[in-house]
């Protein structure tokens, strides 16, 4: 433990800026948190990053409704901490600890050196064991989080989160996939490889946030496309390359902001003969051709305008990639929501805050959760589905009235996996909450975790670089250790590569069936931040896909390719900006005066338009 500090929390009660000191824990002469009030806002200093963040009067009203104190970490740090409890893509071979499995080897998201017990998913969901056997009585001489960590490290953990998959390999957080490889956050895909947040795609590969695409490759945030490659933010396009923000386009190359066009290159119309001739000259079936065209496309994009946010039917809301979101603030990648704030990657949710990733499906009054579906009054949880009044619990399902539990199904009135009567539970929970406030947990960096905060960093069974936190908040090993986060390094691989970087055949026609035996050096150079695997192989299913689409082999390992796609996406962060349009043929004269919240940072090169100016210009 590092030296502890004074703990001051204040809140704002009315418009006259009256403040009340709620809690003061003095353990040294230094005060780590300064709180100032401006009009109806409270400006606080984050425990972790030390940056200021606002808490509004509406926030305080929400916290009052669910009876929790205000957070002491900013939005970014709260999101990062939740992500540290979610490993989607990093998998290992390790021993199955389930009974009668004879120490068989299984694929797991838990590394073989982690101090946890791991069951294969079928055993974990079966009646062969009982999570209640690991329960114990609450000890008021220890902090709540110390005891929860004890429970979390003793109960068997599930190896992978998969449901009803068929002939799939290395898939996780996936359901209903068929003949797929290396998918995560996936549902009902078929014959698809290497993807994250993908639903109902067929015969495709290298996808990130992709829905109902077929015979596609290297897509980011695309829907219902066919034979479309190297594209982003496009819908219902086919037989095209390098599209951005296009819809219903056919046979187009290197185009941005087009609608219902065909045979266009860099937004210019061509005849069929002209188009076919230029397409052939681009050599998009070669590694060099793809690399050169990407550079041309990047230069072209600097001359184009971009919509401030990809929002549809989401008036009165701020964020990006929203559909049918009402009266919500700071929301990303969400559909059908109302009155939510600081949420991302979800569907159908209302009256909630700080939820994501993977949340919704009819949830209400949800706060500070990750991977939560279909519930009410759920706070500080991970992987809790269809449950009510659940606090500080992980991987619990179809349950009510749980506090500090792991792995329970169809249970009620349980604390630390121990059964109580309704009366006992309702008497004990308020005492535990009071105890959490009186005896908070302090981690090795002096960060204080009382009731009202998500689980401390060091309770996660994953190292930082095993989780999606590394993907969305990438840091180096040195930075992670400095912040008090775990970092896991696999054993030195020492691959004996047979194909060096730069020696990959230019076209797929040059690749023989035996190439699947080759070990290819990744051009990523072993970048640890990107989790580069240094070398990779081509699997038979992958080779078949490249031949079908006539695309060259990749130069980078899957992790590097995934991080390259992530870089194309705007951050989950908003800036207040003004429209950059100065075209007189719109409703305005001179420069447009519209302002908005956008995920395009002010120092970026893109030309950003408001909704009206953008719609007036799209072709």
C-alpha positions as CSV (number, residue, x, y, z in Angstrom):
1,X,0.0,0.0,0.0
2,X,1.1,3.5,-0.7
3,X,0.6,6.3,1.8
4,X,-3.1,7.0,2.2
5,X,-4.6,10.5,1.8
6,X,-7.5,12.5,3.1
7,X,-10.8,11.7,1.6
8,X,-13.3,14.5,1.0
9,X,-16.6,14.1,-0.8
10,X,-19.1,16.9,-1.2
11,X,-22.3,17.2,-3.1
12,X,-24.6,19.9,-4.4
13,X,-28.2,20.1,-3.2
14,X,-29.9,23.1,-4.7
15,X,-29.5,25.9,-7.2
16,X,-28.0,28.2,-4.6
17,X,-24.8,26.1,-4.5
18,X,-25.3,24.8,-0.9
19,X,-22.9,22.1,-0.3
20,X,-22.7,19.5,2.4
21,X,-19.6,17.5,3.4
22,X,-20.8,13.9,3.4
23,X,-17.7,12.0,4.4
24,X,-14.3,12.9,5.7
25,X,-11.7,10.2,6.3
26,X,-8.4,11.9,7.5
27,X,-5.4,9.7,7.4
28,X,-2.7,12.3,6.4
29,X,-2.3,16.0,6.1
30,X,-2.9,16.0,2.3
31,X,-6.3,16.2,0.6
32,X,-6.5,14.3,-2.7
33,X,-9.8,15.7,-3.9
34,X,-10.8,19.3,-4.6
35,X,-14.4,20.0,-5.3
36,X,-15.7,23.3,-6.6
37,X,-19.2,24.3,-7.5
38,X,-20.1,26.3,-10.6
39,X,-23.8,27.1,-11.0
40,X,-25.5,23.7,-10.9
41,X,-22.4,21.6,-11.5
42,X,-19.9,20.0,-9.2
43,X,-16.3,20.0,-10.5
44,X,-14.3,17.1,-9.1
45,X,-10.8,15.8,-9.5
46,X,-10.5,12.1,-10.6
47,X,-8.7,9.9,-8.1
48,X,-6.9,8.1,-10.9
49,X,-5.9,10.6,-13.6
50,X,-6.2,13.7,-11.5
51,X,-8.2,15.5,-14.2
52,X,-11.3,17.5,-13.4
53,X,-14.7,16.2,-14.4
54,X,-18.2,17.6,-14.0
55,X,-21.2,16.1,-12.1
56,X,-24.4,17.9,-12.9
57,X,-27.6,18.4,-10.9
58,X,-29.3,15.8,-13.1
59,X,-26.5,13.3,-12.2
60,X,-27.1,13.9,-8.5
61,X,-30.8,13.3,-9.1
62,X,-30.0,10.0,-10.7
63,X,-27.6,9.0,-8.0
64,X,-30.3,9.8,-5.5
65,X,-32.8,7.7,-7.3
66,X,-30.7,4.6,-7.1
67,X,-29.3,5.6,-3.7
68,X,-25.6,5.7,-4.5
69,X,-23.0,8.4,-3.8
70,X,-21.4,10.4,-6.7
71,X,-18.3,8.8,-8.4
72,X,-14.8,9.8,-7.5
73,X,-13.4,8.7,-10.9
74,X,-14.0,10.5,-14.2
75,X,-15.9,8.9,-17.2
76,X,-12.8,7.7,-19.0
77,X,-11.3,6.1,-15.9
78,X,-14.6,4.5,-14.9
79,X,-14.9,3.1,-18.4
80,X,-11.3,1.9,-18.4
81,X,-11.8,0.1,-15.1
82,X,-14.9,-1.7,-16.2
83,X,-13.0,-2.8,-19.4
84,X,-10.3,-4.3,-17.2
85,X,-12.8,-6.9,-16.2
86,X,-13.5,-8.0,-19.8
87,X,-11.2,-10.2,-21.9
88,X,-12.6,-10.8,-25.3
89,X,-9.7,-11.7,-27.6
90,X,-6.7,-13.0,-25.6
91,X,-6.9,-16.8,-25.3
92,X,-4.6,-19.5,-24.0
93,X,-4.3,-23.2,-23.7
94,X,-4.5,-24.3,-20.1
95,X,-5.6,-27.1,-17.9
96,X,-9.3,-27.8,-17.3
97,X,-9.8,-27.9,-13.5
98,X,-13.3,-29.4,-13.7
99,X,-13.8,-32.7,-11.9
100,X,-13.3,-35.9,-13.9
101,X,-11.8,-34.1,-16.8
102,X,-8.3,-35.6,-16.2
103,X,-6.5,-32.3,-16.6
104,X,-7.4,-32.0,-20.3
105,X,-6.2,-29.0,-22.2
106,X,-8.8,-26.4,-23.1
107,X,-8.9,-22.9,-24.6
108,X,-9.5,-20.2,-22.0
109,X,-9.4,-16.5,-21.5
110,X,-7.5,-17.1,-18.2
111,X,-3.8,-17.5,-18.7
112,X,-2.2,-20.7,-17.3
113,X,-0.3,-18.9,-14.6
114,X,-3.3,-17.1,-13.2
115,X,-4.2,-18.1,-9.6
116,X,-7.8,-19.1,-10.5
117,X,-9.7,-22.3,-11.0
118,X,-11.1,-22.7,-14.5
119,X,-13.9,-25.0,-15.8
120,X,-14.8,-25.6,-19.4
121,X,-18.0,-23.8,-20.3
122,X,-20.2,-26.9,-20.4
123,X,-19.2,-28.0,-17.0
124,X,-19.5,-24.5,-15.6
125,X,-23.1,-24.3,-16.7
126,X,-24.0,-27.8,-15.6
127,X,-25.3,-29.1,-12.3
128,X,-22.0,-30.9,-11.6
129,X,-21.0,-28.2,-9.1
130,X,-22.7,-25.7,-6.9
131,X,-21.4,-22.1,-6.5
132,X,-23.2,-21.9,-3.2
133,X,-20.6,-24.4,-1.8
134,X,-18.1,-21.5,-1.8
135,X,-20.1,-19.1,0.2
136,X,-19.1,-17.6,3.5
137,X,-20.4,-15.2,6.2
138,X,-19.5,-11.5,6.0
139,X,-16.6,-10.5,8.2
140,X,-16.8,-6.9,9.5
141,X,-13.1,-6.9,10.4
142,X,-12.1,-6.9,6.7
143,X,-13.0,-4.6,3.9
144,X,-15.8,-5.7,1.5
145,X,-13.5,-5.8,-1.5
146,X,-10.9,-8.0,0.3
147,X,-13.6,-10.5,0.9
148,X,-15.0,-10.4,-2.6
149,X,-11.6,-11.0,-4.0
150,X,-11.3,-14.1,-1.7
151,X,-14.6,-15.4,-3.2
152,X,-13.7,-14.5,-6.8
153,X,-10.4,-16.4,-6.5
154,X,-12.0,-19.5,-5.0
155,X,-15.1,-20.1,-7.2
156,X,-14.4,-21.8,-10.5
157,X,-14.4,-19.4,-13.4
158,X,-15.7,-20.2,-16.9
159,X,-13.1,-20.8,-19.6
160,X,-14.9,-19.1,-22.5
161,X,-18.3,-17.4,-22.9
162,X,-19.8,-19.3,-25.8
163,X,-23.4,-20.4,-26.5
164,X,-24.7,-22.7,-29.2
165,X,-21.7,-22.4,-31.5
166,X,-21.0,-25.0,-34.2
167,X,-17.6,-26.0,-35.5
168,X,-16.0,-22.7,-34.2
169,X,-12.4,-22.2,-33.0
170,X,-11.0,-19.6,-30.7
171,X,-14.3,-17.7,-30.4
172,X,-15.3,-15.9,-27.2
173,X,-18.4,-13.9,-26.1
174,X,-20.1,-15.5,-29.1
175,X,-23.5,-17.1,-29.7
176,X,-24.9,-19.1,-32.5
177,X,-21.8,-18.8,-34.8
178,X,-21.2,-21.6,-37.3
179,X,-17.8,-22.5,-38.8
180,X,-16.1,-19.4,-37.5
181,X,-12.6,-18.6,-36.3
182,X,-11.4,-15.9,-33.9
183,X,-14.6,-14.0,-33.5
184,X,-15.5,-12.1,-30.3
185,X,-18.6,-10.1,-29.3
186,X,-20.3,-12.1,-32.1
187,X,-23.7,-13.6,-32.9
188,X,-25.0,-15.8,-35.7
189,X,-22.2,-15.4,-38.1
190,X,-21.3,-18.1,-40.6
191,X,-18.0,-19.1,-42.2
192,X,-16.5,-15.8,-41.0
193,X,-13.0,-15.3,-39.6
194,X,-11.2,-12.6,-37.5
195,X,-13.9,-10.2,-36.2
196,X,-15.0,-8.2,-33.2
197,X,-18.5,-6.9,-32.5
198,X,-20.0,-8.8,-35.5
199,X,-23.5,-10.1,-36.1
200,X,-25.0,-12.1,-39.0
201,X,-22.1,-11.9,-41.4
202,X,-21.3,-14.6,-43.9
203,X,-18.1,-15.7,-45.7
204,X,-16.2,-12.6,-44.6
205,X,-13.1,-11.7,-42.7
206,X,-11.3,-9.0,-40.7
207,X,-14.3,-7.2,-39.5
208,X,-14.9,-4.6,-36.7
209,X,-18.5,-3.6,-35.9
210,X,-20.1,-5.3,-38.9
211,X,-23.7,-6.5,-39.4
212,X,-25.2,-8.6,-42.1
213,X,-22.4,-8.4,-44.6
214,X,-21.5,-11.1,-47.0
215,X,-18.3,-11.9,-48.9
216,X,-16.6,-8.8,-47.4
217,X,-13.1,-8.1,-46.1
218,X,-11.5,-5.4,-43.9
219,X,-14.7,-3.6,-42.9
220,X,-15.2,-1.1,-40.0
221,X,-18.7,-0.2,-39.0
222,X,-20.5,-1.5,-42.1
223,X,-23.9,-3.0,-42.6
224,X,-25.5,-5.1,-45.3
225,X,-22.6,-4.9,-47.8
226,X,-21.7,-7.5,-50.4
227,X,-18.2,-8.0,-51.9
228,X,-17.0,-4.7,-50.4
229,X,-13.4,-4.4,-49.2
230,X,-11.3,-2.0,-47.1
231,X,-14.3,0.2,-46.3
232,X,-15.8,2.1,-43.3
233,X,-19.1,3.5,-42.2
234,X,-21.0,2.3,-45.3
235,X,-24.3,0.5,-45.8
236,X,-25.8,-1.6,-48.6
237,X,-22.9,-1.3,-50.9
238,X,-21.5,-4.0,-53.2
239,X,-18.5,-4.8,-55.5
240,X,-16.6,-1.9,-54.1
241,X,-13.2,-0.9,-52.6
242,X,-12.2,1.8,-50.1
243,X,-15.5,3.4,-49.4
244,X,-16.3,5.7,-46.5
245,X,-19.7,7.1,-45.5
246,X,-21.3,5.6,-48.6
247,X,-24.8,4.1,-49.0
248,X,-26.3,1.9,-51.8
249,X,-23.2,2.2,-54.1
250,X,-22.2,-0.4,-56.6
251,X,-18.8,-0.7,-58.4
252,X,-17.2,2.2,-56.7
253,X,-13.6,2.7,-55.6
254,X,-12.1,5.3,-53.2
255,X,-15.3,7.2,-52.7
256,X,-16.7,9.2,-49.7
257,X,-20.2,10.5,-49.0
258,X,-21.8,9.0,-52.1
259,X,-25.5,7.8,-52.3
260,X,-26.8,5.4,-54.8
261,X,-23.9,5.7,-57.3
262,X,-22.1,3.3,-59.5
263,X,-18.8,3.3,-61.4
264,X,-17.3,6.1,-59.4
265,X,-13.6,6.6,-58.5
266,X,-12.7,9.3,-56.0
267,X,-16.3,10.6,-56.3
268,X,-15.9,11.0,-60.1
269,X,-18.3,9.3,-62.5
270,X,-16.9,7.1,-65.3
271,X,-18.3,5.0,-68.1
272,X,-18.1,1.2,-67.7
273,X,-15.1,1.0,-70.0
274,X,-13.2,3.8,-68.3
275,X,-14.0,2.3,-64.8
276,X,-12.9,-1.2,-65.7
277,X,-9.6,0.2,-67.2
278,X,-8.7,2.3,-64.2
279,X,-9.7,-0.5,-61.8
280,X,-7.3,-2.9,-63.5
281,X,-4.5,-0.3,-63.4
282,X,-4.9,0.1,-59.6
283,X,-3.8,-3.5,-59.2
284,X,-6.0,-4.0,-56.1
285,X,-5.3,-7.7,-56.1
286,X,-1.6,-7.0,-55.1
287,X,0.0,-6.1,-51.9
288,X,1.7,-3.1,-53.4
289,X,-1.4,-2.0,-55.2
290,X,-3.5,-2.0,-52.0
291,X,-0.8,-0.2,-50.1
292,X,-0.4,2.5,-52.8
293,X,-4.2,3.0,-53.2
294,X,-4.6,3.3,-49.4
295,X,-2.1,6.2,-49.4
296,X,-4.1,7.9,-52.3
297,X,-7.3,7.4,-50.5
298,X,-6.0,8.9,-47.3
299,X,-4.9,12.0,-49.2
300,X,-8.3,12.2,-50.9
301,X,-10.1,12.0,-47.6
302,X,-8.4,15.2,-46.5
303,X,-10.3,17.1,-49.2
304,X,-13.7,15.8,-48.2
305,X,-16.2,16.9,-45.5
306,X,-17.5,14.7,-42.7
307,X,-20.7,14.5,-40.8
308,X,-20.2,15.7,-37.1
309,X,-21.7,12.4,-35.9
310,X,-23.2,9.2,-37.4
311,X,-26.5,9.6,-35.6
312,X,-30.0,8.6,-36.9
313,X,-33.3,9.6,-35.2
314,X,-31.4,10.7,-32.1
315,X,-32.5,14.3,-31.6
316,X,-31.7,15.8,-28.2
317,X,-28.8,13.4,-27.7
318,X,-25.0,13.7,-27.9
319,X,-22.6,11.0,-28.9
320,X,-21.7,9.0,-32.0
321,X,-23.1,6.0,-33.9
322,X,-26.6,6.3,-32.4
323,X,-29.9,5.0,-33.7
324,X,-33.2,5.9,-32.0
325,X,-31.6,7.4,-28.9
326,X,-33.6,10.1,-27.0
327,X,-32.7,12.6,-24.3
328,X,-29.3,11.0,-23.7
329,X,-25.8,12.4,-23.3
330,X,-22.3,11.1,-24.1
331,X,-23.5,7.9,-25.7
332,X,-21.6,5.8,-28.2
333,X,-22.7,2.8,-30.4
334,X,-26.2,2.6,-29.0
335,X,-29.6,1.8,-30.3
336,X,-33.1,2.5,-28.9
337,X,-32.4,4.2,-25.6
338,X,-33.9,7.0,-23.5
339,X,-32.6,9.1,-20.8
340,X,-29.2,7.5,-20.4
341,X,-25.7,8.9,-20.0
342,X,-22.1,7.8,-20.3
343,X,-23.1,4.5,-22.0
344,X,-21.6,2.6,-24.9
345,X,-22.2,-0.5,-27.0
346,X,-25.8,-1.3,-26.1
347,X,-29.4,-1.8,-27.2
348,X,-32.7,-0.9,-25.5
349,X,-32.0,0.8,-22.2
350,X,-33.5,3.7,-20.2
351,X,-32.8,5.7,-17.1
352,X,-29.3,4.5,-16.7
353,X,-25.7,5.7,-16.5
354,X,-22.1,4.4,-16.9
355,X,-23.1,1.2,-18.7
356,X,-21.1,-0.7,-21.2
357,X,-19.7,-2.4,-23.0
358,X,-22.4,-4.9,-23.9
359,X,-25.5,-3.7,-22.1
360,X,-29.3,-3.2,-22.5
361,X,-32.0,-5.6,-23.8
362,X,-34.7,-3.9,-21.8
363,X,-32.6,-2.7,-18.8
364,X,-33.6,0.1,-16.5
365,X,-32.0,1.9,-13.5
366,X,-28.6,0.4,-14.3
367,X,-25.3,2.0,-13.1
368,X,-21.6,1.3,-13.5
369,X,-21.9,-2.1,-15.2
370,X,-20.3,-4.1,-17.9
371,X,-21.9,-6.9,-20.0
372,X,-25.4,-6.6,-18.5
373,X,-28.7,-7.6,-20.1
374,X,-32.3,-7.4,-19.2
375,X,-32.6,-6.2,-15.6
376,X,-33.6,-3.5,-13.2
377,X,-31.7,-1.8,-10.3
378,X,-28.4,-3.4,-11.2
379,X,-25.2,-1.6,-10.1
380,X,-21.4,-2.4,-10.0
381,X,-21.7,-5.7,-11.9
382,X,-20.1,-7.7,-14.7
383,X,-21.9,-10.3,-16.8
384,X,-25.2,-10.1,-14.9
385,X,-28.3,-11.1,-17.1
386,X,-32.0,-10.9,-16.4
387,X,-31.7,-10.0,-12.8
388,X,-33.1,-7.5,-10.3
389,X,-31.6,-5.6,-7.4
390,X,-28.1,-7.0,-7.8
391,X,-25.1,-5.1,-6.5
392,X,-21.3,-6.0,-6.7
393,X,-21.8,-9.3,-8.4
394,X,-20.2,-11.1,-11.4
395,X,-21.5,-13.7,-13.8
396,X,-24.9,-14.1,-12.1
397,X,-28.1,-14.8,-14.0
398,X,-31.9,-14.8,-13.5
399,X,-31.5,-13.8,-9.9
400,X,-32.9,-11.2,-7.5
401,X,-31.5,-9.5,-4.4
402,X,-27.8,-10.4,-4.6
403,X,-24.9,-8.6,-3.0
404,X,-21.3,-9.6,-3.6
405,X,-21.9,-12.9,-5.4
406,X,-20.3,-14.8,-8.2
407,X,-21.7,-17.5,-10.5
408,X,-25.2,-17.8,-9.1
409,X,-28.2,-18.7,-11.2
410,X,-31.9,-18.4,-10.2
411,X,-31.0,-17.4,-6.6
412,X,-32.3,-14.7,-4.3
413,X,-31.3,-13.1,-1.0
414,X,-27.6,-14.1,-1.2
415,X,-24.5,-12.4,0.1
416,X,-21.0,-13.8,-0.8
417,X,-22.8,-16.9,-2.2
418,X,-24.4,-17.6,1.2
419,X,-28.2,-18.0,1.5
420,X,-30.2,-15.7,3.8
421,X,-33.9,-15.2,4.5
422,X,-35.6,-12.1,3.2
423,X,-35.5,-10.5,6.6
424,X,-31.9,-11.4,7.3
425,X,-30.8,-10.1,3.8
426,X,-32.6,-6.8,4.2
427,X,-31.1,-6.2,7.6
428,X,-27.6,-7.2,6.7
429,X,-27.1,-5.3,3.4
430,X,-27.5,-1.8,4.9
431,X,-24.9,-2.8,7.5
432,X,-22.5,-3.9,4.8
433,X,-23.0,-0.7,2.9
434,X,-22.3,1.4,6.0
435,X,-19.2,-0.8,6.7
436,X,-18.0,-0.2,3.1
437,X,-18.2,3.6,3.7
438,X,-16.5,3.4,7.2
439,X,-13.8,0.9,6.1
440,X,-13.1,1.5,2.4
441,X,-10.6,-0.5,0.4
442,X,-7.3,1.3,-0.5
443,X,-5.2,-0.1,-3.3
444,X,-1.4,0.0,-3.7
445,X,-1.6,3.5,-5.3
446,X,-3.7,5.0,-2.5
447,X,-6.9,5.0,-4.6
448,X,-9.9,4.7,-2.3
449,X,-12.9,2.4,-3.1
450,X,-15.9,2.8,-1.0
451,X,-19.6,2.0,-1.6
452,X,-20.6,3.6,-4.9
453,X,-17.5,2.6,-6.9
454,X,-17.0,-0.3,-9.3
455,X,-14.6,-3.1,-8.2
456,X,-11.0,-2.0,-7.6
457,X,-8.5,-2.6,-10.4
458,X,-6.6,-5.4,-8.6
459,X,-9.7,-7.6,-8.2
460,X,-9.8,-8.3,-11.9
461,X,-8.5,-11.8,-12.7
462,X,-6.9,-10.4,-15.9
463,X,-3.8,-8.4,-16.6
464,X,-4.3,-5.1,-18.2
465,X,-3.0,-6.1,-21.6
466,X,-5.3,-9.1,-21.7
467,X,-8.4,-7.0,-21.6
468,X,-10.2,-4.6,-24.0
469,X,-8.9,-1.7,-21.8
470,X,-5.6,-2.1,-23.7
471,X,-7.5,-1.8,-27.0
472,X,-9.4,1.4,-26.1
473,X,-7.0,2.9,-23.6
474,X,-3.6,1.5,-24.9
475,X,-0.6,2.0,-22.7
476,X,2.9,0.5,-22.4
477,X,4.0,-2.1,-19.9
478,X,5.9,0.6,-18.0
479,X,2.8,2.9,-17.9
480,X,0.6,0.0,-16.7
481,X,3.0,-0.9,-13.8
482,X,3.3,2.7,-12.8
483,X,-0.5,2.9,-12.5
484,X,-0.5,-0.3,-10.4
485,X,-2.0,-2.5,-13.1
486,X,-1.0,-6.1,-13.7
487,X,0.8,-6.9,-17.0
488,X,1.2,-10.4,-18.4
489,X,3.9,-11.5,-20.8
490,X,3.8,-14.8,-22.5
491,X,6.8,-17.0,-22.6
492,X,9.3,-15.9,-25.3
493,X,8.0,-17.3,-28.5
494,X,11.2,-17.4,-30.6
495,X,9.3,-18.2,-33.8
496,X,11.4,-19.6,-36.6
497,X,9.8,-17.7,-39.4
498,X,9.9,-19.1,-42.9
499,X,8.6,-16.0,-44.7
500,X,10.1,-12.7,-43.8
501,X,8.3,-9.4,-43.8
502,X,8.2,-8.1,-47.3
503,X,8.6,-11.5,-48.9
504,X,4.9,-12.4,-49.0
505,X,3.7,-13.2,-52.6
506,X,2.1,-10.2,-54.2
507,X,-1.1,-11.9,-55.3
508,X,-3.2,-14.7,-54.0
509,X,-2.8,-16.6,-57.3
510,X,0.9,-17.1,-56.4
511,X,0.0,-18.8,-53.2
512,X,0.1,-22.6,-53.1
513,X,-2.0,-24.8,-50.8
514,X,1.2,-25.7,-48.9
515,X,1.5,-22.0,-47.8
516,X,-0.6,-22.9,-44.7
517,X,2.6,-24.5,-43.3
518,X,4.6,-21.3,-43.5
519,X,5.3,-19.1,-40.5
520,X,5.1,-15.4,-41.6
521,X,7.0,-12.6,-39.9
522,X,4.5,-9.8,-38.9
523,X,5.3,-6.4,-40.2
524,X,4.2,-5.0,-36.8
525,X,7.7,-5.6,-35.4
526,X,6.4,-7.1,-32.1
527,X,4.7,-3.9,-30.9
528,X,3.7,-4.8,-27.3
529,X,1.1,-2.0,-27.1
530,X,-0.7,-3.5,-30.0
531,X,-0.2,-7.1,-28.7
532,X,1.7,-8.0,-31.9
533,X,2.2,-11.8,-32.1
534,X,5.5,-11.3,-34.1
535,X,4.5,-14.1,-36.5
536,X,1.4,-15.7,-37.8
537,X,0.1,-18.5,-40.1
538,X,-2.6,-18.6,-42.7
539,X,-5.3,-21.2,-41.9
540,X,-7.1,-23.2,-44.7
541,X,-10.4,-21.3,-44.2
542,X,-8.5,-18.0,-44.5
543,X,-6.7,-19.0,-47.7
544,X,-10.0,-20.1,-49.2
545,X,-11.6,-16.7,-48.4
546,X,-8.7,-14.7,-49.9
547,X,-8.9,-16.7,-53.1
548,X,-12.7,-16.2,-53.3
549,X,-12.3,-12.4,-52.9
550,X,-9.1,-12.2,-54.9
551,X,-7.3,-10.2,-52.2
552,X,-3.6,-10.5,-51.3
553,X,-2.4,-12.1,-48.1
554,X,-2.1,-9.8,-45.1
555,X,1.3,-8.4,-44.0
556,X,0.3,-8.1,-40.3
557,X,-0.8,-10.5,-37.7
558,X,-4.5,-10.5,-36.6
559,X,-3.8,-8.4,-33.5
560,X,-2.0,-5.7,-35.5
561,X,-4.8,-5.7,-38.1
562,X,-7.4,-5.4,-35.3
563,X,-5.6,-2.4,-33.8
564,X,-5.3,-0.8,-37.2
565,X,-9.1,-1.0,-37.5
566,X,-9.6,0.4,-34.1
567,X,-7.4,3.4,-35.0
568,X,-9.9,4.3,-37.8
569,X,-12.7,4.8,-35.3
570,X,-13.2,8.1,-33.5
571,X,-12.6,8.0,-29.7
572,X,-15.5,7.8,-27.2
573,X,-15.0,11.4,-26.3
574,X,-16.8,14.6,-27.3
575,X,-15.7,18.1,-28.1
576,X,-17.8,21.2,-28.6
577,X,-17.2,22.6,-32.1
578,X,-18.7,24.7,-34.8
579,X,-19.7,23.7,-38.3
580,X,-16.8,24.4,-40.8
581,X,-19.1,24.9,-43.8
582,X,-18.8,28.3,-45.6
583,X,-20.7,27.4,-48.8
584,X,-23.3,30.1,-49.8
585,X,-25.5,27.6,-51.5
586,X,-26.9,26.4,-48.2
587,X,-29.5,28.0,-45.9
588,X,-26.8,30.2,-44.3
589,X,-24.8,33.1,-45.8
590,X,-21.1,32.9,-45.1
591,X,-19.9,30.6,-42.5
592,X,-22.5,28.3,-40.8
593,X,-23.2,29.2,-37.2
594,X,-24.4,25.8,-36.0
595,X,-22.5,24.2,-33.1
596,X,-22.5,20.7,-31.8
597,X,-20.8,18.0,-29.8
598,X,-18.6,15.8,-31.9
599,X,-16.0,13.0,-31.5
600,X,-13.7,14.8,-34.0
601,X,-11.1,16.5,-31.9
602,X,-10.4,20.2,-32.8
603,X,-6.8,19.5,-33.9
604,X,-7.8,17.0,-36.5
605,X,-7.5,17.7,-40.2
606,X,-11.0,16.7,-41.3
607,X,-13.6,19.2,-42.5
608,X,-16.6,18.8,-40.2
609,X,-20.2,19.7,-41.1
610,X,-23.3,20.0,-39.1
611,X,-26.3,17.7,-40.0
612,X,-28.0,20.3,-42.2
613,X,-24.9,21.2,-44.2
614,X,-23.8,17.6,-44.6
615,X,-27.2,16.5,-45.9
616,X,-27.2,19.4,-48.3
617,X,-24.0,18.2,-49.8
618,X,-24.1,14.4,-49.9
619,X,-24.4,13.2,-53.5
